[in-house]
Amino acid sequence: MIPVMEFRQFSEQQPAFRVLKPWWDVFTDYLSVVMLMIGVFGCTLQVMQDKIICLPHRISSGSENICEVNRSLVLQRQFNASDMLREMRGVKTDLDLQQYSFINQMCYEKALHWYAKYFPYLVLMHTLVFMVCSNFWFKFPGSSSKIEHFISMLGKCFDSPWTTRALSEVSGENPEEKDQKKSTTSRSSNALSPEESSLEKTQSLRSIPEKIVVDKPSASVLDKKEGEQAKALFEKVKKFRLHVEEGDILYLMYVRQTVFKVLKFLVIIAYNSFLVEKVQNEVCCEVKEIQDVTGYTVFECNHNMAHLFSKLSYCYLFLVAVYGFTSLYTSYWLFYRSLKEYSFEYVRHETGISDIPDVKNDFAFMLHMIDQYDPLYSKRFAVFLSEVSENKLKQLNLNHEWTPEKLRQRLQMNPNNRLELQLFMLPGLPDTVFELTELQSLKLEIINNVTISASISQLENLQELSLYQCSLKLHPSATSFLKENLKVLRVKFDENRELPNWVYVLRNLEELYLSGSLSPDASKNIVLESLRELKCLKTLYLKSNLTKIPQSIVDVSSHLQRLYLHNDGTRLVMLNNLKKMTSLVELELVRCDLERIPHGIFSLTSLQEIDLKENNLRSIEEIVSFQHLRKLICLKLWHNSIMYIPEHIKKLSSLERLYFSHNKIEILPSHLFLCNKLRYLDLSNNDIRFIPPEIGVLQSLQYFSVTCNKLENLPDELFFCKKLKTLKLGKNSLSILSPKISYLSLLTHLELKGNHFEFLPQELGCCCALKRSSLIVEETLFETLPSDVRDQMKAE
């Protein structure tokens, strides 16, 4: 006998897959087992017992219908046997055992109806098809891999300590957070599209509060390993969702196998109902071909298992009917409900995690199937679909990784002499930062989802905040703190969300540095809103692509002292608003594609420093108007295309620093050196061939650079500038360095590399402050100095 267990391979699936088997699949599996037992039992009887027993029958050859006559005689004998009892005697047939066996086999093949012969095999075959079909979507390569990954993640999410923590925290949140979540939920529900709002709601999730009894302290305990595991789960769920939501192969496979089962049920019921009556006990067999072998052509046969097969067939039909109606219910469930959309509305309502997204396609279908097993699985799994939950986990892991001690090791002084902490490319801002009460400056670079809580109020010394490509969220209490305490803010942004709106309410802010794409047109780009509330703003730096000065800058013109506009090469054309900024002390217009010096500058009588770097200036005749700027001490016209310096330069008698480097100047006018207050003069990277002797007039000169020019000699008057500390003469065509270099006793930096010198004068030894590290010259040329001079320079 064949054990039923041998057929397990047709329906066997991994035990974990049971969560995807609703009650109707489990019920039909049991029905399949019963039908399988019927088929195996019938097949066993067919094999183990005699199928049919036949006896020869003598009938006159004149009878036309031998079997009909035979049946009437049989009925008559049965009637006579009931009327009277008489002794029966056997009829001698002269047949041996082999002939009887031959007759039985022939009659079984010729006379017995095919349904009566193959009924057990049909039952077995149909049942195996049912079993295979019911579990085909678990075996099909395109669907089984998705199911395995889903079940694996589902179990890990269900058992994760983070799930318990996330759900338990909902009951422990403060009223303020609840109010915020309610308002967020209402806003998100109002923002839903009609399609999203019509998603099918999972009714079974309506009332399944999770019974978790956790003490408050233990709920906050999550070690580093568990945190890393939960983080990996979030990534897996995110990638799996993107992959599975693209298609609906699981849904289609399940629908097809269900429809197939319904059609098969109808076929089985149809032909079995018609053929079940063909299973009879008595069979008349007429086989003329064997008369020469047996001497008979008509046989009267008895089908031994007809009675049992008849009962089994009716039982089988009943089971198939139950199976079919269950499949019909499954079809109704599949087509009546929107199984390709799944809404977590009730989970969001019960857990308070308002950002759990609705899902679709195969992801939604598997969650609907899970709900038929236990809706609690979907509720706990939903935690790993929430960005809020993921951010909380990242925050917890960050706090584990970045302890206060580790952060203190990264503290250093910044150029503004403030104690600064710089954090780069982290998944968030560690809460432990707010424990560094000595912190004065916080610099965050390329950090998404930065959340500054009310704990920032602990940083009483914080005055400077730098945000470079960071999306920031502020707690209302944090906004109030920054409004009162923040002095310097630096923001570098690429998107609108990276330019925080709370910038415009920092009433005590003194310095604001913005770097990103701005536009006066709201439809095109990010707009700089009014800065009117920034009453204390003194310094404004904008690195952008402006075509005109925004009105928002004019709003603070009455108290703005330093304005830095750095364009990306876009031409700045409308500069009339500059006239209104009468309080400006420093002005930078860098890479604004200016061809002339803007006339609006000439009205800014308080200006002390002007920088027009990297523009397209060729002529600077307007420089004469700078004589009205009595306080102007620094003029930077470097990195332009200036061909010459006009004589009017002499009228800028207050100048102390002048930058003409990286231009196309060939001739230095002697009038330039009438600016006798100059302390810093940079003429490097030009085409200058000659330095006028009038340079000796500059008795205050401390820095002089003419590197990368075409000088062949130096005037002796240059060495009369006895306050020179830095002299750069590199990359020229000089061949002799005058011994009068000894006059420059304060010289600390001398650059001579890239000339045609053959030796250096020993008078360099008189420059006592000059050291070897500050003497930029070829080593071979340095060796021409006397040894005592070399030793003097090498000495620290």
C-alpha positions in Angstrom: 0.0 0.0 0.0 1.3 3.5 -0.9 1.6 5.8 2.2 -0.2 9.1 1.9 2.9 10.8 3.2 4.5 10.1 -0.1 2.3 12.7 -1.7 3.4 15.5 0.6 5.8 16.9 -1.9 2.9 18.1 -4.0 1.6 20.4 -1.3 4.5 20.8 1.0 5.7 24.4 1.7 7.9 26.0 4.3 6.3 26.1 7.7 6.8 29.9 7.8 4.5 30.2 4.7 1.5 29.4 6.8 1.1 33.1 7.6 0.1 33.6 3.9 -2.5 30.8 4.0 -6.0 32.1 4.8 -8.6 29.9 6.4 -10.0 28.8 3.1 -6.7 27.5 1.9 -6.2 25.6 5.1 -9.7 24.1 4.8 -9.2 23.1 1.1 -5.9 21.5 2.0 -7.6 19.2 4.5 -10.3 18.4 1.9 -7.5 17.5 -0.5 -6.0 15.2 2.0 -9.4 13.4 2.5 -9.9 13.1 -1.3 -6.4 11.9 -1.6 -7.1 9.1 0.9 -10.2 8.1 -1.1 -8.1 7.9 -4.2 -5.3 6.0 -2.6 -7.7 3.6 -0.9 -9.5 2.9 -4.2 -6.2 2.4 -6.1 -5.1 0.0 -3.3 -8.2 -2.1 -3.7 -7.8 -2.2 -7.4 -4.3 -3.6 -7.0 -4.8 -5.9 -4.1 -8.2 -7.6 -4.9 -9.8 -9.3 -7.8 -11.4 -6.8 -10.0 -14.1 -9.0 -11.6 -15.3 -12.6 -11.4 -17.1 -14.1 -14.5 -19.0 -17.4 -15.1 -20.0 -18.8 -18.5 -23.6 -18.9 -19.5 -25.4 -21.2 -21.9 -27.9 -19.5 -24.1 -29.4 -20.7 -27.4 -27.8 -19.1 -30.3 -31.1 -18.0 -31.7 -31.5 -15.3 -29.1 -30.9 -11.9 -30.4 -30.1 -10.1 -27.2 -28.2 -12.6 -25.0 -27.5 -10.1 -22.2 -31.1 -9.0 -21.9 -32.3 -12.6 -21.7 -29.5 -13.3 -19.2 -30.7 -10.4 -17.0 -34.3 -11.6 -17.0 -33.2 -15.1 -16.0 -31.1 -13.7 -13.2 -34.1 -11.7 -11.9 -36.3 -14.8 -12.2 -33.9 -16.9 -10.3 -33.7 -14.3 -7.6 -37.5 -14.3 -7.3 -37.8 -18.1 -7.2 -35.1 -18.3 -4.6 -37.1 -16.0 -2.4 -40.3 -18.1 -2.8 -38.9 -21.5 -2.0 -35.8 -23.1 -0.8 -34.3 -25.9 -2.7 -31.0 -27.5 -3.0 -28.7 -25.9 -5.6 -26.4 -27.8 -7.7 -23.4 -26.5 -9.7 -23.2 -26.6 -13.5 -20.2 -28.3 -14.9 -18.4 -26.1 -17.4 -15.2 -28.1 -18.1 -13.1 -24.9 -17.7 -9.8 -24.8 -15.7 -8.4 -22.0 -13.5 -6.3 -20.4 -16.3 -9.4 -20.2 -18.6 -11.4 -18.5 -15.8 -8.6 -16.0 -15.3 -8.4 -15.3 -19.0 -12.2 -14.8 -19.1 -12.0 -12.4 -16.1 -9.4 -10.3 -17.7 -11.1 -10.2 -21.1 -14.4 -9.2 -19.6 -12.8 -6.6 -17.4 -11.3 -5.0 -20.5 -14.3 -5.4 -22.8 -17.4 -5.2 -20.8 -16.7 -3.1 -17.7 -17.4 0.7 -18.1 -14.3 2.8 -18.2 -15.5 5.0 -15.3 -15.9 1.9 -13.0 -12.3 0.8 -14.0 -10.5 4.2 -13.6 -12.5 5.9 -10.9 -9.8 5.7 -8.2 -7.1 6.9 -10.6 -9.3 9.8 -11.6 -9.8 10.8 -7.9 -6.1 10.5 -7.3 -5.2 12.5 -10.4 -7.7 15.3 -9.7 -6.7 15.5 -6.1 -3.0 15.8 -6.9 -3.8 18.6 -9.4 -5.8 20.4 -6.7 -2.9 20.1 -4.2 -0.4 21.3 -6.7 -2.6 24.2 -7.8 -3.3 25.3 -4.2 0.4 25.8 -3.5 1.7 26.7 -7.0 2.4 30.3 -6.1 4.7 29.2 -3.3 6.7 27.2 -5.8 6.8 29.4 -8.9 10.2 31.0 -9.2 8.9 34.5 -10.0 6.7 34.5 -6.8 8.4 32.2 -4.3 11.5 34.4 -4.0 9.4 37.5 -3.1 7.4 35.4 -0.6 10.5 34.1 1.0 12.0 37.5 1.4 8.7 38.9 2.7 8.2 36.2 5.3 11.8 36.5 6.4 11.5 40.2 7.0 8.1 39.9 8.5 9.3 37.5 11.2 12.3 39.8 12.0 10.2 42.9 12.2 7.7 41.1 14.4 10.3 40.0 16.9 12.5 43.2 16.7 12.9 45.0 20.0 12.6 48.2 18.1 9.0 47.4 17.2 8.1 47.0 20.8 9.9 50.3 21.7 8.3 52.3 18.8 4.8 51.1 19.7 5.2 51.5 23.5 6.6 55.1 23.0 3.2 56.1 21.6 1.5 55.8 25.0 4.3 57.7 26.7 4.5 60.8 24.5 3.7 64.2 26.0 0.5 66.1 25.2 2.4 68.7 23.1 3.7 66.0 20.8 0.2 64.4 20.5 -1.3 67.7 19.5 1.4 68.2 16.9 0.8 64.7 15.5 -2.9 65.3 15.4 -2.4 68.4 13.4 0.1 66.7 11.2 -2.4 63.9 10.6 -5.2 66.2 9.7 -2.9 68.1 7.3 -1.8 64.9 5.6 -5.3 63.6 5.3 -6.4 66.8 3.7 -3.5 66.6 1.3 -4.5 63.1 0.1 -5.7 62.7 -3.5 -9.1 61.2 -4.2 -7.4 58.0 -5.3 -5.5 57.7 -2.0 -8.4 58.5 0.1 -10.5 55.7 -1.5 -8.0 53.0 -0.6 -9.5 49.9 0.9 -9.4 50.0 4.7 -8.3 46.9 6.5 -11.3 46.2 8.7 -9.5 43.6 10.8 -7.1 46.2 12.0 -9.8 48.4 13.5 -9.6 47.0 17.0 -6.4 45.2 17.7 -4.6 47.2 20.4 -1.3 45.6 21.1 -1.0 44.2 24.6 2.4 45.3 25.6 3.3 45.9 29.2 6.7 47.6 29.4 8.2 49.6 32.1 9.2 53.1 31.1 12.9 52.7 31.8 13.2 49.3 30.0 11.4 50.7 26.9 14.3 53.1 26.3 16.9 50.3 26.5 18.2 49.2 23.1 21.7 48.1 22.8 24.0 49.0 19.8 23.6 45.5 18.2 19.8 45.6 18.3 19.9 49.1 16.9 22.1 48.1 14.0 19.8 45.1 13.2 16.8 47.4 13.2 18.6 49.8 10.9 19.4 47.0 8.5 15.7 46.0 8.6 14.6 49.5 7.6 16.9 49.4 4.6 15.7 45.9 3.6 12.0 46.9 3.9 12.6 50.0 1.9 14.3 48.2 -1.0 11.8 45.3 -0.9 8.9 47.7 -1.1 10.4 49.4 -4.1 10.9 46.1 -5.8 7.6 44.4 -5.0 5.3 47.4 -5.6 6.5 47.5 -9.2 4.5 44.4 -10.2 1.5 42.2 -9.3 2.7 38.7 -10.2 1.7 37.3 -6.8 -1.8 38.6 -7.1 -2.1 37.3 -10.7 -0.8 33.9 -9.8 -3.2 33.5 -6.9 -6.1 34.7 -9.0 -5.2 32.3 -11.8 -4.9 29.3 -9.6 -8.2 30.1 -7.9 -10.0 30.4 -11.2 -8.4 27.2 -12.4 -9.7 25.4 -9.3 -13.2 26.7 -9.9 -13.2 25.5 -13.5 -11.9 22.1 -12.5 -14.5 21.8 -9.9 -17.3 22.4 -12.5 -15.8 19.9 -14.9 -15.5 17.2 -12.2 -19.1 17.7 -10.9 -20.4 17.7 -14.5 -19.0 14.4 -15.7 -19.0 12.5 -12.4 -22.7 13.2 -11.8 -23.4 11.7 -15.2 -21.1 8.7 -14.9 -21.5 7.6 -11.3 -24.5 5.4 -12.1 -22.3 3.4 -14.5 -20.7 1.7 -11.5 -22.8 -1.6 -11.3 -22.3 -4.9 -9.5 -23.6 -7.2 -12.3 -22.1 -7.0 -15.7 -23.1 -9.1 -18.8 -20.0 -9.9 -20.9 -20.3 -11.1 -24.5 -16.9 -11.9 -26.1 -17.2 -14.0 -29.3 -13.5 -13.9 -30.0 -12.7 -16.4 -27.2 -15.3 -19.1 -28.1 -12.6 -21.3 -29.6 -10.6 -21.1 -26.4 -13.4 -21.5 -23.8 -16.3 -22.8 -25.7 -18.5 -19.9 -24.5 -19.3 -16.4 -25.7 -21.6 -15.1 -23.0 -20.5 -14.6 -19.4 -22.2 -13.4 -16.3 -19.8 -11.2 -14.3 -19.7 -9.6 -10.8 -17.7 -6.4 -10.2 -16.5 -7.0 -6.7 -15.9 -3.3 -5.7 -18.8 -1.7 -7.5 -20.8 -1.2 -4.3 -17.8 0.4 -2.5 -16.8 2.5 -5.5 -20.3 3.8 -5.8 -20.3 5.0 -2.2 -16.8 6.5 -2.5 -17.9 8.3 -5.7 -20.8 10.0 -3.9 -18.6 10.9 -1.0 -16.0 12.2 -3.4 -18.6 14.4 -5.3 -19.7 15.8 -1.9 -16.1 16.8 -1.0 -15.5 18.3 -4.5 -18.7 20.3 -4.1 -17.5 21.7 -0.8 -14.1 22.4 -2.3 -15.6 24.1 -5.2 -17.9 26.3 -3.2 -15.0 27.3 -1.0 -13.1 28.3 -4.2 -16.1 30.3 -5.3 -16.0 32.2 -2.0 -12.2 32.8 -2.6 -13.0 34.2 -6.0 -15.6 36.5 -4.6 -13.1 37.7 -2.0 -10.5 38.3 -4.7 -12.6 40.3 -7.1 -14.9 42.1 -4.6 -12.2 43.7 -2.5 -9.4 46.0 -3.8 -6.5 43.7 -2.9 -3.9 45.7 -4.9 -4.2 48.6 -2.5 -3.7 48.5 1.3 -4.4 51.3 3.7 -2.7 51.6 7.1 -5.3 54.2 8.2 -6.3 52.3 11.3 -2.7 51.5 12.2 -1.9 55.2 11.9 -4.9 56.0 14.1 -4.1 53.4 16.8 -0.3 53.8 17.0 -0.1 57.6 16.4 2.6 57.1 13.8 1.0 59.3 11.1 3.5 58.9 8.3 3.0 55.2 7.6 2.4 55.1 3.8 -0.2 53.1 2.0 1.1 50.4 -0.3 0.0 48.8 -3.5 0.3 45.8 -5.9 2.0 42.7 -4.6 3.0 44.3 -1.3 -0.6 45.2 -0.6 -1.8 41.7 -1.6 0.6 40.0 0.8 -0.5 42.3 3.7 -4.2 41.4 3.0 -3.3 37.7 3.1 -1.4 38.3 6.4 -4.5 39.9 7.9 -6.4 36.7 7.3 -3.9 35.0 9.5 -3.2 37.6 12.2 -3.7 41.4 11.7 -1.1 42.0 14.4 1.7 41.1 11.9 0.7 44.1 9.7 0.6 46.4 12.6 4.1 45.6 13.8 5.4 45.5 10.3 4.1 49.0 9.6 6.6 50.4 12.1 9.3 49.7 9.5 7.5 51.6 6.8 7.5 54.9 8.8 10.2 57.5 8.2 9.5 58.9 11.6 10.2 55.6 13.2 13.4 55.2 11.1 14.6 58.6 12.1 14.0 57.8 15.8 16.1 54.7 15.4 18.9 56.6 13.5 18.8 59.1 16.3 19.2 56.4 18.9 22.1 54.8 17.0 23.7 58.2 16.6 23.5 58.8 20.3 25.2 55.5 20.9 28.0 56.2 18.4 28.6 59.9 19.2 29.0 60.2 23.0 29.7 63.6 24.6 33.3 62.5 25.2 33.8 61.7 21.5 32.3 65.0 20.5 34.5 67.0 22.8 37.6 65.5 21.1 36.4 67.2 17.9 36.2 70.7 19.3 38.5 73.3 17.9 38.8 77.1 17.5 37.5 78.5 14.3 38.8 81.7 12.5 36.4 83.8 14.5 38.0 82.6 17.7 35.0 80.5 18.7 35.0 77.0 20.0 33.5 75.0 17.1 32.2 71.5 16.5 32.1 70.4 12.9 30.0 67.3 11.9 30.1 66.0 8.3 27.8 63.6 6.4 26.0 62.1 9.4 22.5 60.6 9.2 21.3 63.1 11.7 22.3 65.3 14.6 23.2 63.5 17.8 21.3 64.6 20.9 24.5 64.4 22.8 25.6 67.6 21.0 23.3 69.5 23.4 25.4 68.3 26.3 28.4 70.4 25.2 27.5 73.5 27.2 30.8 75.1 26.3 30.1 75.0 22.5 30.1 78.4 20.8 29.9 77.4 17.1 28.1 74.5 15.5 28.9 73.5 11.9 26.8 70.9 10.1 27.7 69.7 6.5 25.6 67.5 4.2 23.3 66.1 7.0 19.7 65.3 6.1 16.8 65.4 8.5 18.5 67.5 11.1 16.1 68.1 14.0 17.0 70.6 16.7 15.0 70.0 19.8 14.3 72.3 22.7 17.5 70.9 24.3 19.5 73.4 22.4 18.7 75.9 25.1 21.4 74.1 27.2 24.0 75.6 24.8 24.0 79.0 26.5 27.3 80.0 24.7 26.1 79.1 21.2 26.5 82.1 18.9 27.3 80.7 15.5 25.5 78.1 13.4 26.6 76.8 10.0 24.3 74.7 7.8 25.8 73.4 4.6 23.3 71.5 2.5 21.3 70.4 5.5 17.5 70.1 5.8 16.6 71.3 9.2 13.6 71.1 11.5 13.3 73.3 14.6 11.2 72.8 17.7 9.3 76.0 18.6 11.4 76.3 21.8 14.6 76.0 19.7 13.4 78.8 17.4 12.9 81.1 20.4 16.3 80.3 21.7 18.0 81.0 18.3 16.0 84.1 17.9 17.5 85.5 21.1 21.1 84.0 21.1 22.3 83.4 17.5 24.7 86.0 16.2 26.1 84.4 13.1 24.3 82.1 10.6 25.8 80.4 7.5 23.6 78.5 5.1 24.6 76.8 1.9 21.6 75.4 0.1 20.7 73.6 -3.1 17.0 73.3 -2.7 14.2 75.3 -1.2 13.8 73.0 1.8 17.4 73.7 2.8 16.8 77.5 3.2 15.0 77.6 6.6 12.1 80.0 7.0 13.1 80.8 10.5 16.1 82.8 9.2 13.9 85.8 8.8 12.9 86.0 12.5 16.4 86.0 14.1 16.1 89.5 15.4 19.5 89.4 17.1 21.4 88.1 14.1 24.4 90.1 13.2 26.0 88.2 10.3 24.1 86.2 7.6 25.9 84.1 5.0 23.7 82.6 2.2 25.1 80.4 -0.6 22.7 79.0 -3.2 20.5 79.7 -6.2 18.3 82.8 -5.6 16.0 84.6 -7.9 13.7 87.7 -7.6 11.1 85.7 -9.5 9.2 83.2 -7.2 8.1 81.1 -10.2 11.7 80.4 -11.2 13.7 79.8 -8.1 14.2 80.3 -4.4 13.2 83.8 -3.3 15.0 85.7 -0.6 12.1 87.0 1.6 12.2 90.2 3.5 14.9 90.7 6.1 13.1 93.5 7.7 12.9 91.7 11.1 16.7 91.4 11.3 17.2 94.7 13.1 20.8 93.9 14.2 22.1 92.6 10.8 25.4 94.2 10.0 27.0 91.6 7.6 25.3 90.0 4.6 27.0 87.6 2.3 25.2 86.2 -0.8 26.8 83.7 -3.2 24.2 83.2 -5.9 23.1 84.1 -9.4 21.4 87.5 -9.0 20.7 89.8 -11.8 19.8 92.7 -9.5 20.0 93.6 -5.9 17.0 92.1 -4.1 14.6 94.4 -2.3 15.1 92.3 0.8 18.6 93.7 1.0 17.4 97.3 0.8 15.1 96.6 3.7 18.2 96.3 6.0 20.2 99.1 4.3 19.9 101.5 7.2 22.1 99.3 9.5 23.9 97.0 7.0 27.7 97.6 7.2 29.2 94.8 5.1 27.6 93.5 1.8 29.3 90.7 -0.1 27.7 89.7 -3.4 29.4 86.7 -5.2 27.7 85.8 -8.4 28.4 82.7 -10.6 29.2 84.9 -13.6 25.7 86.2 -14.1 25.7 89.9 -15.0 24.5 92.2 -12.2 22.9 95.0 -14.1 20.5 97.0 -11.8 22.7 98.5 -9.1 20.8 101.7 -8.4 19.8 100.4 -5.0 23.4 100.7 -3.8 22.9 104.4 -3.3 20.5 103.7 -0.4 23.1 101.7 1.5 24.7 104.6 3.1 26.0 102.7 6.1 28.1 100.3 4.1 31.7 100.0 5.2 32.7 97.0 3.0 31.4 96.1 -0.4 32.3 93.1 -2.5 30.9 92.5 -6.0 32.7 89.4 -7.2 32.1 87.6 -10.5 29.2 89.9 -11.4 30.4 90.4 -15.0 30.8 94.2 -14.5 32.4 96.1 -17.4 32.4 99.5 -15.6 32.6 100.5 -11.9 29.0 101.0 -10.8 28.2 104.7 -10.2 26.1 103.8 -7.2 29.2 103.1 -5.3 30.4 106.7 -5.5 27.6 107.8 -3.1 28.6 105.5 -0.3 30.8 107.9 1.6 31.3 105.5 4.6 32.9 102.8 2.4 36.3 101.7 3.6 36.9 98.7 1.4 35.8 97.8 -2.1 36.4 94.5 -3.9 35.5 94.1 -7.6 37.3 90.8 -8.1 36.8 88.5 -11.2 34.7 90.9 -13.2 35.2 92.1 -16.8 36.7 95.6 -16.1 38.9 96.9 -18.9 38.9 100.6 -18.1 38.7 102.2 -14.7 38.6 105.9 -15.6 35.7 106.3 -13.1 38.2 105.7 -10.3 38.5 109.5 -10.1 35.1 109.5 -8.3 36.5 107.5 -5.5 38.2 110.7 -4.2 34.8 111.5 -2.6 35.1 108.4 -0.5 37.3 109.9 2.2 37.4 106.8 4.3 38.4 104.4 1.5 41.5 102.5 2.6 41.3 99.3 0.5 40.6 98.9 -3.2 40.7 95.5 -4.9 40.5 95.5 -8.7 42.3 92.1 -9.1 41.4 89.4 -11.6 40.1 91.6 -14.3 41.2 92.8 -17.8 42.5 96.2 -16.8 45.1 97.5 -19.4 46.4 100.6 -17.6 46.1 102.6 -14.4 44.8 106.1 -14.9 46.6 109.1 -13.4 43.6 109.9 -11.3 44.7 107.2 -8.9 46.8 109.8 -7.2 43.7 111.4 -5.8 43.0 108.4 -3.6 45.3 109.7 -1.0 43.6 107.6 1.8 44.4 104.2 0.2 46.4 101.8 2.3 45.9 98.6 0.4 45.7 98.3 -3.4 45.2 95.1 -5.4 45.9 95.1 -9.1 47.1 91.5 -9.6 46.0 89.3 -12.5 45.3 92.0 -15.0 47.0 93.1 -18.2 48.9 96.2 -17.0 52.1 97.0 -18.8 53.1 100.4 -17.5 53.0 101.7 -14.0 52.3 105.4 -13.8 54.5 107.4 -11.4 51.3 109.0 -10.1 50.4 105.7 -8.5 53.2 106.2 -5.9 51.7 109.5 -4.8 49.3 107.4 -2.7 51.9 107.7 0.0 49.8 105.9 2.7 50.0 102.6 0.8 51.0 99.7 3.1 50.0 96.8 0.8 50.6 96.9 -3.0 50.0 93.8 -5.1 50.9 94.0 -8.8 51.6 90.3 -9.5 50.6 88.5 -12.7 50.7 91.4 -15.1 53.0 92.5 -18.0 55.0 95.1 -16.2 58.5 95.7 -17.4 59.6 98.7 -15.4 59.1 100.1 -11.9 59.4 103.8 -11.6 61.9 105.2 -9.0 59.0 107.1 -7.4 58.2 104.0 -5.5 60.7 105.2 -2.9 58.0 107.7 -1.8 56.0 104.8 -0.2 57.7 104.9 3.1 54.8 103.0 4.7 54.9 100.1 2.3 55.1 96.7 4.1 54.0 94.4 1.3 55.0 94.6 -2.3 54.5 91.9 -4.9 55.5 91.9 -8.6 55.7 88.2 -9.2 54.9 86.8 -12.7 55.8 90.0 -14.6 58.6 90.9 -17.1 60.9 92.9 -14.9 64.6 93.0 -15.8 65.9 95.3 -13.1 64.8 97.0 -9.9 65.2 100.6 -9.0 67.4 101.3 -6.0 64.7 103.5 -4.6 62.7 100.3 -3.9 65.1 99.6 -1.0 64.3 102.9 0.6 61.0 101.5 1.6 62.5 100.4 4.9 59.3 99.2 6.4 59.0 96.4 3.9 58.3 93.0 5.5 57.3 91.0 2.4 58.9 91.4 -1.0 57.9 89.1 -3.9 60.0 89.3 -7.0 59.7 85.7 -8.3 59.1 84.6 -12.0 60.6 87.7 -13.6 63.8 88.3 -15.7 65.9 89.8 -13.0 69.7 89.0 -13.0 71.1 91.2 -10.3 69.8 91.8 -6.7 71.2 95.1 -5.4 73.3 95.0 -2.2 71.0 97.7 -1.0 68.7 94.9 0.1 70.5 95.3 3.4 68.4 98.4 4.0 65.3 96.2 4.5 66.1 95.2 8.0 62.5 94.3 8.8 62.2 91.9 5.8 60.6 88.6 6.9 59.6 87.1 3.5 61.6 87.3 0.2 60.6 85.5 -3.0 63.3 85.3 -5.7 62.6 82.0 -7.4 62.2 81.9 -11.2 64.7 84.7 -12.1 68.1 84.7 -13.7 70.2 85.4 -10.7 73.7 83.9 -10.7 74.4 84.7 -7.0 72.9 86.4 -4.0 74.5 89.4 -2.3 76.0 88.7 1.1 74.2 91.8 2.3 71.2 89.5 2.8 72.7 88.7 6.1 71.7 92.2 7.3 68.1 91.2 7.0 68.1 89.7 10.5 64.4 88.7 10.5 64.7 86.7 7.2 64.9 83.0 7.7 65.6 80.2 5.3 61.9 79.0 5.3 60.8 82.5 4.2 63.5 82.9 1.5 61.9 81.4 -1.6 64.9 80.7 -3.9 66.6 77.8 -5.7 68.8 75.7 -3.5 71.8 76.2 -5.7 71.4 79.9 -5.6 71.1 79.8 -1.8 74.5 78.0 -1.6 76.2 81.1 -3.2 75.7 82.9 0.1 78.5 82.9 2.6 78.3 80.0 5.1 77.8 82.3 8.1 74.8 84.0 6.4 73.4 80.6 5.5 73.8 79.4 9.1 72.2 82.6 10.4 69.1 82.0 8.2 68.9 78.4 9.1 69.0 79.1 12.8 65.6 79.2 14.5 
